[in-house]
């Protein structure tokens, strides 16, 4: 890296935040050959996990339900909420950063690295998570030999093996930084001993890469138990395992490793390292040596709102009256029908899961005081008075402020479901083209139509908004969404749904405009430690 | 006519309880939070226990010994001051639908915090303790310097007496100070800032609103810098009294654009004339044309800086709006902040889209923003703490460069007129005529905000 590094850093200083409006240069420099590719035969193909069903390529024009968060990003990649691009590929004057995780198995490290990757990529930061486990699985002769996990093992073979996989992993990270304009590499490994961590820190420091550790600690056993169940079900280590056996094996692995794990910040050498202690998945966040600027502040903001999600996000379109952007008519008859069918489909679907949101609360009681009056001991704190979605078994609806979306929710309102109206969820303003069809646009504005085809994500018609404008506007909602553990139903125009889907399924900005949400379907996004999945629920015709 | 009100933060109500010894920047943080949240239309208010104490005890009697933990009388006064502040805060939560109240006091003992906690819980308010802890002597001395020059306790007092007395007061507090503790306070929502953010402990953040406050506090910095604001030069639409659109500059507008580089240089002053500015404009032609003669390389366009979208009224004059939508016209005058044009935006909507800009402005250094009347009012309102009901009525004339210098406890504002005539685009309440009359008392009070704003900011 050496001398080139300072140049690219300066370049970013010159261009500054937001300096050059994003422009897609699709074939300007062509796609790079992959230099740190996982796709040689010895390594697992991450794109397809966990649904290794042989689907190699995400089909861009439909909702195939494959999460793009593990997809390799090429250096021309432009993210949905990216505000600007730089020659170096790096943003926010933050340089290159390795976010290294630390913590025992079952502490949600993989979940953390994947959800952080999703958020940072969304912001336009070129991020990739490197899971040491993938390298272990790719190289190990016998995958699940517990001895492999013991740092102080006396077996020289184990040491050699560990060194080898760490070296491979770090090598890929360096390639990512050097050749793929990578900015943040997330290193997902146990990193049990101070010397492992200090070595990594020193090595990267020499190469001008800042290392920040996020140590995931859990003092609440119920969280570990939950994670263990999840791992036994979905960890690639236990593909084709019987669940009970997998569970037993995983808990054995944790039991063996636990005595060797040493917490961060206890040795003198570690005191100068920047690290975040992340306890009980967000219950406590401790930042040490934390003057590291905007990008990491963003990470911490995300961590404050990151929760292990149990519920799903449901997307439904608001009824399309094919109205002018500025109009705000009430629902017509067909719209009312749609609202009822939609509501009943969702309610039935959720009841089938044994949830009871729609059975009680016949009368809407949104009043906090009322809600809390029942709990007599006022020193009891959980959940925070009035916060949405704290409970895993909760259901909240978000809609725009348009009359038709509000009316669509009235069946839920009657059941006392919380309904939140957000101006940010209003449809993309089409500007001067109004609700012209593609053909009409092509006919009336041939020049601009060309531009639209060239970059449908960023093209903004006069007085209108682009998808990119929507993405920026929606960012606060995304964090609120991350925070909510229960179910959320979002009823909005498809332009908005495309962008939110793009976040949850890690789409690049090239994919988003061509996503298609049929009127007669609801999309459900389910959360998973390793990747999200989406499926469609047909809206039934009750009326 | 705002048909639907938007609840932005659910029903969470938060009491931010400041914790820390004197001279740890508590008041500064408290004030900034209030300013930021109020600007986001989150009803928030700071309750300063010192002010209550001063109301109870005549000023003359106060010196450091008043704060001696063995001084029974002093103790009693201090407790009743704190109680009164909390009582008022709880009343405010209920009577004025408060959302975030900030209790600005040392709250340095567990016993006191426990009491606040109980009161909050009894009222279904989430307490969040925000401690500023500092053992960096240089920082503390700098703060003491700020405090003793601004604190009402040391008005008309000799400077060396003030320093000495204040240090003694801190000593007394130190005797009984109990910092937030990871073990003892494990169940509380608290944030502990250690030596100005070099270490931060964030415990049990329970709502998005709380996380927003913490994130904001993390982004604050106090580097000296300036922000310049200007409207675009007079546009062709301005000449005919039309709103919105994407018109070009008028002949006089172009003259302003040509004059602007010189205005900026004058404002920078001789010694800073090489300072490099970053120029932010909207995506509309008139702001870019206005920026076109500025010699700075860094010019960025932000969609978020575009003018308020007047929806169906875009391109109309106020007279035409009044004729075509008389009810809307009146509704807008009645509540200009909330009024959303048919198919367009309200001032509140602008604030929502400006939020990333504000966070970025907190982080950035020297910026010149060339934008539009409504957007400029919103940005100005953030820095100068102008209340919502007044900000849409502020007069920000064309062809004028405004300079803001944020300081620890206030923002200094100055303006330079380019001396190029332009039409007035100011519309007073209750009329469709443009221009500033001298009759309407409300309007003239509001539109003078800019001229009075240095005093306003120190309020």
Interface residues (C-beta under 8 A of the other chain):
Chain A: X14 X15 X16 X17 X18 X19 X21 X84 X282 X283 X284 X285 X286 X287 X288 X289 X290 X291 X294 X297 X300 X301 X304 X305 X324 X325 X326 X327 X328 X366 X367 X368 X369 X372 X378 X379 X381 X383 X384 X385 X386 X387 X388 X390 X401 X403 X406 X418 X420 X421 X422 X423 X424 X429 X460 X462 X463 X465 X466 X469 X472 X473 X475 X476 X479 X480 X483
Chain B: X3 X4 X6 X7 X10 X11 X12 X13 X117 X118 X121 X122 X124 X125 X126 X182 X186 X187 X197 X198 X199 X200 X201 X202 X203 X204 X205 X206 X207 X208 X210 X211 X214 X215 X218 X219 X246 X278 X280 X283 X297 X298 X300 X301 X302 X303 X304 X309 X311 X312 X314 X342 X343 X344 X349 X352 X353 X355 X356 X360 X363 X364
